[in-house]
Amino acid sequence: MRIAVTGSIATDHLMVFPGRFTEQLIKDQLERVSLSFLADRLEVHRGGVAANIAFGLGLLGCDPLLVGAAGTDFAEYGAWLRAAGVDTSAVRVSDTLHTARFVCTTDADQNQIATFYAGAMAEAADIDLADTARRTGLALVLVGADDPAAMLRHTATAHRLGIPVAADPSQQLARLDREQARRLVEGATWLFTNAYEAALLRERTGWSEEDLLERAGTWITTLGADGVTLARSGTPRLHIPAVPAEKIADPTGAGDAFRAGFLAGLAWQWPPEQAARLGCALATTVLESVGTQEYKLLAADLIDRIGRTYGDDAARAAEPRLAGVS
């Protein structure tokens, strides 16, 4: 099952503020906020939602196709992704712009404030997904946060070609109007949000939860330490507990790792519940490292995490596929 992952390709600048953002906010001054947080740590890492997800899929041996736009500085990043098993042949490299930048500060409560500079991502709408599908053959297209015009174009193209869509608007929900949000969601086979994005999606589309479930297939909502829910119209909601973390080094990229694990499970034709367990195990692996692509995957570690959280039967079910991960 060939999966195309569309969305942002970026460089992450991750900072840590040792205090709490909430302690710096004055309730009656929120309409004119002017704050500066003195960070005591800076890490620069490769990132972008599509690249993060594709990286995880590559490490799991799924041969993902990365579809996005990068800048003139992409050569080293591209080599890194290919070494991880990612096909970068569909990446558009700009002649003039830099790869996008994500600048994020995390406080002592794991709250985050971030700014994203699009850079070369502005050219993503020029990518022809139909041509890519003809060349490579695709069984699923994840439409992740990207230039909004690209997200809409990729969604429409996949639907026109009859390729199932996994809608993952995430950070771009804030920029979408009602019609755009509805077009991205309607007809999707899979829908990904976190808890906050779930509420924002209802606000943006003007649809209730049941309205959304009638228009999409399965809605997967990540809940951090509370795990994941899978909802589908007419069936009971399914809750998958999170895999406990020994320590939280950095929450950035955990959601992308969940998606990589879940999509790998789908590629292996696992039931959604089993795929979600792998996603949770991979998310916790990323939580315990700094950077969205700095972690290592070991079969024994993933199987152990699944077994300790979900039981020996779940571990045995996952073992044949994970045995080759190294």
C-alpha positions in Angstrom: 0.0 0.0 0.0 1.8 3.2 -1.2 1.1 6.3 0.9 1.7 9.8 -0.3 2.2 12.3 2.6 1.6 15.9 1.5 2.3 18.9 3.6 5.0 21.1 5.1 8.7 20.5 5.0 10.5 22.8 7.5 13.4 23.4 9.8 12.4 23.6 13.5 13.9 26.0 15.9 12.9 24.7 19.3 13.3 26.7 22.5 12.6 26.0 26.2 11.3 28.7 28.6 11.7 27.5 32.2 8.7 29.4 33.5 5.0 29.3 32.7 3.4 31.4 29.9 0.1 31.7 32.0 2.0 33.5 34.8 3.0 36.2 32.3 -0.5 37.0 31.0 -2.5 39.8 32.5 -6.3 39.2 32.1 -7.3 42.7 31.3 -4.4 43.4 29.0 -4.8 40.5 26.5 -6.0 42.8 23.7 -2.4 44.3 23.5 0.0 41.6 24.5 3.7 42.4 24.2 5.8 39.7 25.8 9.4 38.3 25.4 10.4 35.0 27.0 14.0 34.3 27.8 14.7 30.8 26.7 17.5 28.8 28.2 17.8 26.1 25.5 17.8 26.2 21.7 17.7 23.2 19.4 17.6 23.3 15.6 16.1 20.3 13.9 14.6 19.1 10.7 10.8 19.1 10.7 7.5 19.9 8.9 4.5 17.8 9.4 4.7 15.9 6.1 8.5 15.3 6.5 8.0 14.1 10.1 5.2 11.7 9.2 7.1 10.4 6.1 10.3 10.0 8.2 8.4 7.7 10.7 6.8 5.7 7.8 10.2 5.4 6.2 11.8 4.0 9.4 9.0 1.5 9.6 9.8 0.3 6.1 6.7 1.6 4.3 8.4 3.4 1.4 6.3 6.7 1.7 6.2 9.3 -1.0 6.8 12.8 0.3 4.9 15.5 -1.6 5.7 19.1 -0.7 7.8 22.2 -1.5 11.3 22.9 -0.1 13.9 25.6 -0.6 17.3 26.0 -2.1 18.8 24.6 1.1 17.0 21.2 0.8 19.9 19.1 -0.5 21.2 17.9 2.9 17.7 17.5 4.3 16.6 15.5 1.3 19.6 13.1 1.6 18.7 12.6 5.3 15.1 11.7 4.4 16.2 9.3 1.6 18.5 7.6 4.1 15.5 7.0 6.3 13.6 5.3 3.5 11.6 8.3 2.2 11.0 8.8 -1.5 11.6 12.5 -2.2 11.1 12.4 -6.0 7.8 14.4 -5.7 9.4 17.3 -3.6 9.3 20.6 -5.5 12.6 22.5 -4.8 12.2 26.3 -5.2 14.8 28.2 -7.2 14.6 31.3 -4.9 13.0 30.6 -1.5 14.3 29.0 1.7 12.7 25.9 3.2 9.9 26.8 5.7 10.8 27.6 9.3 9.0 26.6 12.5 10.0 28.5 15.6 8.5 27.1 18.8 8.9 27.9 22.5 7.8 25.3 25.2 7.2 26.3 28.8 7.4 24.3 32.0 3.8 23.0 31.6 4.5 21.8 28.1 2.4 24.7 26.7 3.7 26.0 23.4 3.8 29.3 21.4 4.9 29.0 17.8 5.4 30.9 14.6 5.6 29.4 11.2 7.2 31.0 8.1 6.0 29.5 4.9 9.0 30.2 2.6 9.1 27.7 -0.3 5.8 26.1 1.0 4.1 28.9 -1.0 5.0 26.9 -4.2 3.3 23.7 -3.0 0.1 24.5 -4.9 2.1 24.1 -8.2 2.7 20.4 -7.5 0.5 18.1 -9.7 -0.6 15.2 -7.5 -2.3 13.6 -10.5 1.0 13.3 -12.4 2.6 11.8 -9.2 -0.2 9.3 -8.9 0.2 8.2 -12.5 4.0 7.7 -12.0 4.0 5.9 -8.7 0.5 4.5 -8.0 -1.1 5.6 -4.7 -3.4 3.8 -2.3 -3.8 6.7 0.2 -3.1 10.4 0.3 -2.6 12.2 3.6 -3.3 15.9 3.2 -1.4 17.6 6.0 -0.9 21.2 6.9 0.5 23.1 3.9 -0.2 26.1 1.7 -4.0 26.2 1.8 -4.3 26.2 -2.0 -2.1 23.1 -2.1 -4.2 21.3 0.5 -7.4 22.1 -1.5 -5.8 21.1 -4.8 -4.4 17.8 -3.4 -7.8 16.9 -1.8 -9.7 17.6 -5.0 -7.3 15.6 -7.1 -7.3 12.6 -4.8 -11.1 12.5 -4.8 -11.2 12.9 -8.6 -8.8 10.0 -9.0 -10.7 7.8 -6.4 -7.7 7.7 -4.0 -8.7 7.6 -0.3 -7.9 10.8 1.6 -6.6 11.2 5.2 -7.5 14.8 6.1 -5.1 16.3 8.6 -5.5 20.1 8.5 -3.9 20.7 12.0 -2.1 24.0 12.3 -3.7 25.4 9.1 -7.3 25.3 10.5 -6.8 28.8 11.9 -6.3 30.1 8.3 -9.1 28.3 6.7 -12.5 29.8 6.0 -15.7 27.8 6.3 -15.9 26.6 2.7 -12.2 25.6 2.6 -12.5 23.6 5.9 -15.6 21.8 4.6 -13.9 20.9 1.3 -10.9 19.4 3.1 -13.0 17.2 5.4 -15.9 16.1 3.3 -15.4 12.7 1.8 -12.2 11.9 3.7 -11.7 8.3 4.7 -9.7 9.3 7.8 -9.8 12.6 9.7 -7.0 13.5 12.2 -7.1 16.2 14.8 -6.0 16.8 18.4 -8.5 17.8 21.1 -8.2 21.6 20.5 -8.3 21.2 16.7 -11.4 19.1 17.0 -13.2 22.0 18.6 -11.7 24.4 16.1 -12.8 22.2 13.2 -16.4 22.3 14.5 -16.2 26.0 14.7 -14.6 26.5 11.3 -17.0 24.1 9.4 -20.1 25.1 11.3 -20.8 21.3 11.6 -21.5 19.4 14.7 -19.6 16.2 15.6 -22.3 14.1 14.1 -22.4 16.2 11.0 -18.6 15.7 10.6 -18.9 11.9 11.2 -21.6 11.7 8.5 -19.3 13.4 6.0 -16.0 11.6 6.8 -15.1 8.1 7.7 -13.2 7.6 10.9 -12.3 10.6 13.1 -9.1 10.1 15.1 -8.5 12.5 17.9 -5.2 12.6 19.8 -5.5 13.5 23.5 -1.9 13.6 24.7 -1.5 11.6 27.9 -5.1 10.5 27.7 -4.5 8.6 24.5 -6.6 8.6 21.4 -10.2 8.2 20.4 -11.5 6.7 17.2 -15.1 7.8 16.3 -17.3 6.6 13.4 -20.9 7.4 12.7 -23.2 4.7 14.1 -20.6 2.9 16.1 -19.4 3.2 19.7 -16.4 5.5 20.2 -13.2 3.6 20.7 -10.6 4.8 23.3 -6.9 3.7 23.0 -4.8 4.6 26.1 -1.5 6.3 25.6 1.8 4.5 26.1 3.3 5.9 29.3 6.5 8.0 28.9 9.4 7.5 31.2 10.2 11.2 30.7 9.0 14.0 28.4 11.9 15.6 26.6 9.9 17.6 24.0 6.3 17.2 22.9 7.0 18.6 19.4 6.3 16.0 16.7 4.5 13.4 18.9 1.3 13.8 16.9 3.1 13.4 13.6 4.7 10.2 15.0 1.3 8.9 16.0 0.1 9.4 12.4 3.1 7.6 11.0 2.5 4.6 13.2 -1.2 4.6 12.5 -0.7 4.9 8.8 1.9 2.1 8.8 -0.7 -0.1 10.5 -3.2 0.7 7.7 -0.6 -0.1 5.1 -0.1 -3.5 6.8 -3.9 -3.9 6.8 -4.1 -3.9 10.6 -7.5 -3.1 12.3 -7.7 0.6 13.3 -7.4 -0.3 17.0 -4.1 -2.2 16.4 -2.8 0.6 14.2 -3.6 3.2 16.9 -1.6 1.2 19.4 1.5 1.3 17.2 0.8 5.0 16.7 0.8 5.6 20.5 4.0 3.6 21.0 5.7 5.7 18.3 4.4 8.9 19.7 5.9 8.1 23.1 9.2 7.3 21.6 9.3 10.8 20.1 8.1 12.4 23.4 11.2 11.0 25.0 13.6 12.6 22.6 14.3 16.2 21.5 13.5 16.9 17.9 10.9 15.4 15.6 13.3 13.2 13.6 16.1 12.5 16.1 14.7 9.3 17.6 15.7 5.7 16.8 13.3 2.8 16.3 14.1 -0.6 17.6 11.7 -3.5 17.2 12.2 -4.8 20.7 11.5 -1.4 22.2 8.3 -0.9 20.2 7.0 -4.5 21.0 7.9 -4.0 24.7 6.0 -0.7 24.9 2.9 -2.3 23.2 3.0 -5.3 25.4 3.4 -3.3 28.7 0.5 -1.0 27.8 -1.9 -3.3 25.8 -1.0 -6.8 26.8 0.9 -9.8 25.5 -1.6 -10.6 22.8 -1.2 -7.1 21.3 2.5 -7.4 21.3 2.5 -10.8 19.6 0.1 -9.5 16.9 2.5 -6.6 16.1 5.7 -8.6 16.3 5.8 -10.1 12.8 5.6 -6.7 11.1 7.9 -4.9 13.5 10.6 -7.6 13.6 12.4 -5.9 10.7 12.6 -2.5 12.2 16.1 -1.5 13.2 
